[in-house]
Amino acid sequence: MLHPSARYWQEVRSICDRYGVVLVCDDVICAFGRLGTWFGAQKYDFVPDIITCAKGITAGYARWAP
């Protein structure tokens, strides 16, 4: 498994701040304790603007009934 360097996400955060880009974390796979923290951003010590996690809430499926 590949991991980012220790300062990778802090540098991404500073670049986004510098240029006014929204940093979105897609925590579909790594959220809810799978990395030892509730969200991936906590493990890598940065604050995203938005966290998406819908698949984790719905268990990856949706029931459709006509």
Distance bins in CASP14 RR format, pairs under 12 A and 6 or more apart:
PFRMAT RR
TARGET T0000
AUTHOR 0000-0000-0000
RMODE 2
METHOD distances of the structure
MODEL  1
1 30 0 0 0 0 0 1 0 0 0 0 0
1 35 0 0 0 0 0 1 0 0 0 0 0
2 8 0 0 0 0 0 1 0 0 0 0 0
3 9 0 0 0 0 0 1 0 0 0 0 0
3 30 0 0 0 0 0 1 0 0 0 0 0
3 35 0 0 0 0 0 1 0 0 0 0 0
3 40 0 0 0 0 0 1 0 0 0 0 0
3 43 0 0 0 0 1 0 0 0 0 0 0
3 44 0 0 0 0 1 0 0 0 0 0 0
4 10 0 0 0 0 0 1 0 0 0 0 0
4 11 0 0 0 0 1 0 0 0 0 0 0
4 12 0 0 0 0 1 0 0 0 0 0 0
4 40 0 0 0 0 0 1 0 0 0 0 0
4 41 0 0 0 0 0 1 0 0 0 0 0
4 43 0 0 0 0 0 1 0 0 0 0 0
4 44 1 0 0 1 0 0 0 0 0 0 0
4 45 0 0 0 0 0 1 0 0 0 0 0
4 46 0 0 0 0 0 1 0 0 0 0 0
5 11 0 0 0 0 1 0 0 0 0 0 0
5 12 0 0 0 0 0 1 0 0 0 0 0
5 44 0 0 0 0 0 1 0 0 0 0 0
6 43 0 0 0 0 0 1 0 0 0 0 0
6 44 0 0 0 0 1 0 0 0 0 0 0
6 45 0 0 0 0 1 0 0 0 0 0 0
6 46 0 0 0 0 0 1 0 0 0 0 0
7 13 0 0 0 0 0 1 0 0 0 0 0
7 14 0 0 0 0 1 0 0 0 0 0 0
7 15 0 0 0 0 0 1 0 0 0 0 0
7 44 0 0 0 0 1 0 0 0 0 0 0
7 45 0 0 0 0 1 0 0 0 0 0 0
7 46 0 0 0 0 1 0 0 0 0 0 0
8 14 0 0 0 0 0 1 0 0 0 0 0
8 15 0 0 0 0 0 1 0 0 0 0 0
8 44 1 0 0 1 0 0 0 0 0 0 0
8 45 0 0 0 0 0 1 0 0 0 0 0
8 46 0 0 0 0 1 0 0 0 0 0 0
9 15 0 0 0 0 0 1 0 0 0 0 0
9 16 0 0 0 0 0 1 0 0 0 0 0
9 23 0 0 0 0 1 0 0 0 0 0 0
9 25 0 0 0 0 1 0 0 0 0 0 0
9 40 0 0 0 0 1 0 0 0 0 0 0
9 41 1 0 0 1 0 0 0 0 0 0 0
9 42 0 0 0 0 0 1 0 0 0 0 0
9 43 0 0 0 0 1 0 0 0 0 0 0
9 44 1 0 1 0 0 0 0 0 0 0 0
9 45 1 0 0 1 0 0 0 0 0 0 0
9 46 1 0 1 0 0 0 0 0 0 0 0
9 47 0 0 0 0 1 0 0 0 0 0 0
9 48 0 0 0 0 1 0 0 0 0 0 0
10 16 0 0 0 0 0 1 0 0 0 0 0
10 17 0 0 0 0 0 1 0 0 0 0 0
10 23 0 0 0 0 0 1 0 0 0 0 0
10 41 0 0 0 0 0 1 0 0 0 0 0
10 44 0 0 0 0 1 0 0 0 0 0 0
10 45 1 0 0 1 0 0 0 0 0 0 0
10 46 1 0 1 0 0 0 0 0 0 0 0
10 47 0 0 0 0 1 0 0 0 0 0 0
10 48 0 0 0 0 0 1 0 0 0 0 0
11 17 0 0 0 0 0 1 0 0 0 0 0
11 18 0 0 0 0 0 1 0 0 0 0 0
11 23 0 0 0 0 0 1 0 0 0 0 0
11 44 0 0 0 0 0 1 0 0 0 0 0
11 46 0 0 0 0 1 0 0 0 0 0 0
12 18 0 0 0 0 0 1 0 0 0 0 0
12 19 0 0 0 0 0 1 0 0 0 0 0
12 21 0 0 0 0 1 0 0 0 0 0 0
12 22 0 0 0 0 0 1 0 0 0 0 0
12 23 1 0 0 1 0 0 0 0 0 0 0
12 24 0 0 0 0 0 1 0 0 0 0 0
12 25 0 0 0 0 0 1 0 0 0 0 0
12 41 0 0 0 0 0 1 0 0 0 0 0
12 44 0 0 0 0 1 0 0 0 0 0 0
12 45 0 0 0 0 0 1 0 0 0 0 0
12 46 1 0 0 1 0 0 0 0 0 0 0
12 47 0 0 0 0 0 1 0 0 0 0 0
12 48 0 0 0 0 1 0 0 0 0 0 0
12 49 0 0 0 0 0 1 0 0 0 0 0
13 19 0 0 0 0 0 1 0 0 0 0 0
13 20 0 0 0 0 0 1 0 0 0 0 0
13 21 0 0 0 0 0 1 0 0 0 0 0
13 22 0 0 0 0 0 1 0 0 0 0 0
13 23 1 0 0 1 0 0 0 0 0 0 0
13 24 0 0 0 0 0 1 0 0 0 0 0
13 25 0 0 0 0 0 1 0 0 0 0 0
13 41 0 0 0 0 1 0 0 0 0 0 0
13 44 0 0 0 0 1 0 0 0 0 0 0
13 45 0 0 0 0 1 0 0 0 0 0 0
13 46 1 0 1 0 0 0 0 0 0 0 0
13 47 1 0 0 1 0 0 0 0 0 0 0
13 48 1 0 0 1 0 0 0 0 0 0 0
13 49 0 0 0 0 1 0 0 0 0 0 0
14 20 0 0 0 0 0 1 0 0 0 0 0
14 21 0 0 0 0 0 1 0 0 0 0 0
14 23 0 0 0 0 0 1 0 0 0 0 0
14 46 0 0 0 0 1 0 0 0 0 0 0
14 47 0 0 0 0 0 1 0 0 0 0 0
15 21 1 0 0 1 0 0 0 0 0 0 0
15 23 0 0 0 0 1 0 0 0 0 0 0
15 46 0 0 0 0 0 1 0 0 0 0 0
16 22 1 0 0 1 0 0 0 0 0 0 0
16 23 1 0 1 0 0 0 0 0 0 0 0
16 24 0 0 0 0 1 0 0 0 0 0 0
16 25 0 0 0 0 0 1 0 0 0 0 0
16 46 0 0 0 0 1 0 0 0 0 0 0
16 47 0 0 0 0 0 1 0 0 0 0 0
16 48 0 0 0 0 1 0 0 0 0 0 0
16 49 1 0 0 1 0 0 0 0 0 0 0
16 50 0 0 0 0 0 1 0 0 0 0 0
17 23 0 0 0 0 1 0 0 0 0 0 0
17 46 0 0 0 0 0 1 0 0 0 0 0
17 47 0 0 0 0 0 1 0 0 0 0 0
17 48 0 0 0 0 0 1 0 0 0 0 0
17 49 0 0 0 0 1 0 0 0 0 0 0
20 49 0 0 0 0 1 0 0 0 0 0 0
21 48 0 0 0 0 0 1 0 0 0 0 0
21 49 0 0 0 0 1 0 0 0 0 0 0
21 50 0 0 0 0 0 1 0 0 0 0 0
22 48 0 0 0 0 1 0 0 0 0 0 0
22 49 1 0 1 0 0 0 0 0 0 0 0
22 50 1 0 0 1 0 0 0 0 0 0 0
22 51 0 0 0 0 0 1 0 0 0 0 0
22 52 0 0 0 0 0 1 0 0 0 0 0
23 41 0 0 0 0 1 0 0 0 0 0 0
23 44 0 0 0 0 0 1 0 0 0 0 0
23 46 1 0 0 1 0 0 0 0 0 0 0
23 47 0 0 0 0 1 0 0 0 0 0 0
23 48 1 0 1 0 0 0 0 0 0 0 0
23 49 1 0 1 0 0 0 0 0 0 0 0
23 50 1 0 0 1 0 0 0 0 0 0 0
23 51 0 0 0 0 1 0 0 0 0 0 0
23 52 0 0 0 0 0 1 0 0 0 0 0
24 41 0 0 0 0 0 1 0 0 0 0 0
24 48 1 0 0 1 0 0 0 0 0 0 0
24 49 1 0 0 1 0 0 0 0 0 0 0
24 50 1 0 1 0 0 0 0 0 0 0 0
24 51 1 0 0 1 0 0 0 0 0 0 0
24 52 1 0 0 1 0 0 0 0 0 0 0
24 53 0 0 0 0 0 1 0 0 0 0 0
25 31 0 0 0 0 1 0 0 0 0 0 0
25 35 0 0 0 0 0 1 0 0 0 0 0
25 38 0 0 0 0 0 1 0 0 0 0 0
25 39 1 0 0 1 0 0 0 0 0 0 0
25 40 1 0 0 1 0 0 0 0 0 0 0
25 41 1 0 1 0 0 0 0 0 0 0 0
25 42 0 0 0 0 0 1 0 0 0 0 0
25 43 0 0 0 0 0 1 0 0 0 0 0
25 44 0 0 0 0 1 0 0 0 0 0 0
25 46 0 0 0 0 1 0 0 0 0 0 0
25 47 0 0 0 0 1 0 0 0 0 0 0
25 48 1 0 1 0 0 0 0 0 0 0 0
25 49 0 0 0 0 1 0 0 0 0 0 0
25 50 1 0 0 1 0 0 0 0 0 0 0
25 51 1 0 1 0 0 0 0 0 0 0 0
25 52 1 0 0 1 0 0 0 0 0 0 0
25 53 0 0 0 0 1 0 0 0 0 0 0
26 39 0 0 0 0 0 1 0 0 0 0 0
26 40 0 0 0 0 0 1 0 0 0 0 0
26 41 0 0 0 0 0 1 0 0 0 0 0
26 48 0 0 0 0 1 0 0 0 0 0 0
26 50 0 0 0 0 1 0 0 0 0 0 0
26 51 0 0 0 0 1 0 0 0 0 0 0
26 52 1 0 1 0 0 0 0 0 0 0 0
26 53 0 0 0 0 1 0 0 0 0 0 0
26 54 0 0 0 0 1 0 0 0 0 0 0
26 55 0 0 0 0 1 0 0 0 0 0 0
26 56 0 0 0 0 0 1 0 0 0 0 0
27 33 0 0 0 0 1 0 0 0 0 0 0
27 34 0 0 0 0 1 0 0 0 0 0 0
27 35 0 0 0 0 1 0 0 0 0 0 0
27 37 0 0 0 0 0 1 0 0 0 0 0
27 38 0 0 0 0 1 0 0 0 0 0 0
27 39 1 0 1 0 0 0 0 0 0 0 0
27 40 1 0 1 0 0 0 0 0 0 0 0
27 41 1 0 0 1 0 0 0 0 0 0 0
27 42 0 0 0 0 1 0 0 0 0 0 0
27 43 0 0 0 0 0 1 0 0 0 0 0
27 44 0 0 0 0 0 1 0 0 0 0 0
27 48 0 0 0 0 1 0 0 0 0 0 0
27 50 0 0 0 0 0 1 0 0 0 0 0
27 51 1 0 1 0 0 0 0 0 0 0 0
27 52 1 0 0 1 0 0 0 0 0 0 0
27 53 1 0 1 0 0 0 0 0 0 0 0
27 54 0 0 0 0 1 0 0 0 0 0 0
27 55 0 0 0 0 1 0 0 0 0 0 0
27 56 0 0 0 0 1 0 0 0 0 0 0
27 57 0 0 0 0 0 1 0 0 0 0 0
28 34 0 0 0 0 0 1 0 0 0 0 0
28 39 0 0 0 0 0 1 0 0 0 0 0
28 40 0 0 0 0 0 1 0 0 0 0 0
28 51 0 0 0 0 0 1 0 0 0 0 0
28 52 1 0 0 1 0 0 0 0 0 0 0
28 53 1 0 0 1 0 0 0 0 0 0 0
28 54 1 0 0 1 0 0 0 0 0 0 0
28 55 1 0 1 0 0 0 0 0 0 0 0
28 56 1 0 0 1 0 0 0 0 0 0 0
28 57 0 0 0 0 1 0 0 0 0 0 0
28 58 0 0 0 0 0 1 0 0 0 0 0
28 59 0 0 0 0 0 1 0 0 0 0 0
28 60 0 0 0 0 1 0 0 0 0 0 0
29 35 0 0 0 0 1 0 0 0 0 0 0
29 39 0 0 0 0 0 1 0 0 0 0 0
29 40 0 0 0 0 1 0 0 0 0 0 0
29 52 0 0 0 0 0 1 0 0 0 0 0
29 53 0 0 0 0 1 0 0 0 0 0 0
29 55 0 0 0 0 1 0 0 0 0 0 0
29 56 0 0 0 0 1 0 0 0 0 0 0
29 60 0 0 0 0 0 1 0 0 0 0 0
30 36 0 0 0 0 1 0 0 0 0 0 0
30 37 0 0 0 0 1 0 0 0 0 0 0
30 38 0 0 0 0 0 1 0 0 0 0 0
30 39 1 0 0 1 0 0 0 0 0 0 0
30 40 1 0 1 0 0 0 0 0 0 0 0
30 41 0 0 0 0 1 0 0 0 0 0 0
30 42 0 0 0 0 0 1 0 0 0 0 0
30 43 1 0 0 1 0 0 0 0 0 0 0
30 44 0 0 0 0 1 0 0 0 0 0 0
30 51 0 0 0 0 0 1 0 0 0 0 0
30 52 0 0 0 0 0 1 0 0 0 0 0
30 53 0 0 0 0 1 0 0 0 0 0 0
30 55 0 0 0 0 0 1 0 0 0 0 0
30 56 0 0 0 0 0 1 0 0 0 0 0
31 37 0 0 0 0 1 0 0 0 0 0 0
31 38 1 0 0 1 0 0 0 0 0 0 0
31 39 1 0 1 0 0 0 0 0 0 0 0
31 40 1 0 0 1 0 0 0 0 0 0 0
31 41 0 0 0 0 1 0 0 0 0 0 0
31 42 0 0 0 0 1 0 0 0 0 0 0
31 43 0 0 0 0 0 1 0 0 0 0 0
31 48 0 0 0 0 0 1 0 0 0 0 0
31 51 1 0 0 1 0 0 0 0 0 0 0
31 52 0 0 0 0 1 0 0 0 0 0 0
31 53 1 0 1 0 0 0 0 0 0 0 0
31 54 0 0 0 0 0 1 0 0 0 0 0
31 55 0 0 0 0 1 0 0 0 0 0 0
31 56 1 0 0 1 0 0 0 0 0 0 0
31 57 0 0 0 0 1 0 0 0 0 0 0
32 38 1 0 0 1 0 0 0 0 0 0 0
32 39 0 0 0 0 1 0 0 0 0 0 0
32 40 0 0 0 0 1 0 0 0 0 0 0
32 42 0 0 0 0 0 1 0 0 0 0 0
32 51 0 0 0 0 0 1 0 0 0 0 0
32 53 1 0 0 1 0 0 0 0 0 0 0
32 55 0 0 0 0 0 1 0 0 0 0 0
32 56 1 0 0 1 0 0 0 0 0 0 0
32 57 0 0 0 0 1 0 0 0 0 0 0
32 59 0 0 0 0 0 1 0 0 0 0 0
33 39 0 0 0 0 1 0 0 0 0 0 0
33 40 0 0 0 0 1 0 0 0 0 0 0
33 42 0 0 0 0 1 0 0 0 0 0 0
33 43 0 0 0 0 1 0 0 0 0 0 0
33 53 0 0 0 0 0 1 0 0 0 0 0
33 56 0 0 0 0 0 1 0 0 0 0 0
34 40 0 0 0 0 1 0 0 0 0 0 0
34 42 0 0 0 0 0 1 0 0 0 0 0
34 43 0 0 0 0 1 0 0 0 0 0 0
34 53 0 0 0 0 0 1 0 0 0 0 0
34 56 0 0 0 0 1 0 0 0 0 0 0
35 41 0 0 0 0 1 0 0 0 0 0 0
35 42 0 0 0 0 1 0 0 0 0 0 0
35 43 1 0 1 0 0 0 0 0 0 0 0
35 44 0 0 0 0 1 0 0 0 0 0 0
36 42 0 0 0 0 1 0 0 0 0 0 0
36 43 1 0 0 1 0 0 0 0 0 0 0
36 44 0 0 0 0 0 1 0 0 0 0 0
37 43 1 0 1 0 0 0 0 0 0 0 0
37 44 0 0 0 0 1 0 0 0 0 0 0
37 45 0 0 0 0 1 0 0 0 0 0 0
38 51 0 0 0 0 1 0 0 0 0 0 0
38 53 0 0 0 0 1 0 0 0 0 0 0
38 56 0 0 0 0 0 1 0 0 0 0 0
39 45 0 0 0 0 0 1 0 0 0 0 0
39 46 0 0 0 0 0 1 0 0 0 0 0
39 47 0 0 0 0 0 1 0 0 0 0 0
39 48 0 0 0 0 1 0 0 0 0 0 0
39 50 0 0 0 0 0 1 0 0 0 0 0
39 51 1 0 1 0 0 0 0 0 0 0 0
39 52 0 0 0 0 0 1 0 0 0 0 0
39 53 1 0 0 1 0 0 0 0 0 0 0
39 56 0 0 0 0 0 1 0 0 0 0 0
40 46 0 0 0 0 1 0 0 0 0 0 0
40 47 0 0 0 0 0 1 0 0 0 0 0
40 48 0 0 0 0 1 0 0 0 0 0 0
40 51 0 0 0 0 1 0 0 0 0 0 0
40 52 0 0 0 0 0 1 0 0 0 0 0
40 53 0 0 0 0 0 1 0 0 0 0 0
41 47 1 0 0 1 0 0 0 0 0 0 0
41 48 1 0 1 0 0 0 0 0 0 0 0
41 49 0 0 0 0 0 1 0 0 0 0 0
41 50 0 0 0 0 0 1 0 0 0 0 0
41 51 1 0 0 1 0 0 0 0 0 0 0
41 52 0 0 0 0 0 1 0 0 0 0 0
41 53 0 0 0 0 0 1 0 0 0 0 0
42 48 0 0 0 0 0 1 0 0 0 0 0
42 51 0 0 0 0 0 1 0 0 0 0 0
51 57 0 0 0 0 0 1 0 0 0 0 0
53 59 0 0 0 0 0 1 0 0 0 0 0
53 60 0 0 0 0 0 1 0 0 0 0 0
54 60 0 0 0 0 1 0 0 0 0 0 0
54 61 0 0 0 0 0 1 0 0 0 0 0
54 62 0 0 0 0 1 0 0 0 0 0 0
55 61 0 0 0 0 1 0 0 0 0 0 0
55 62 0 0 0 0 1 0 0 0 0 0 0
56 62 0 0 0 0 0 1 0 0 0 0 0
END
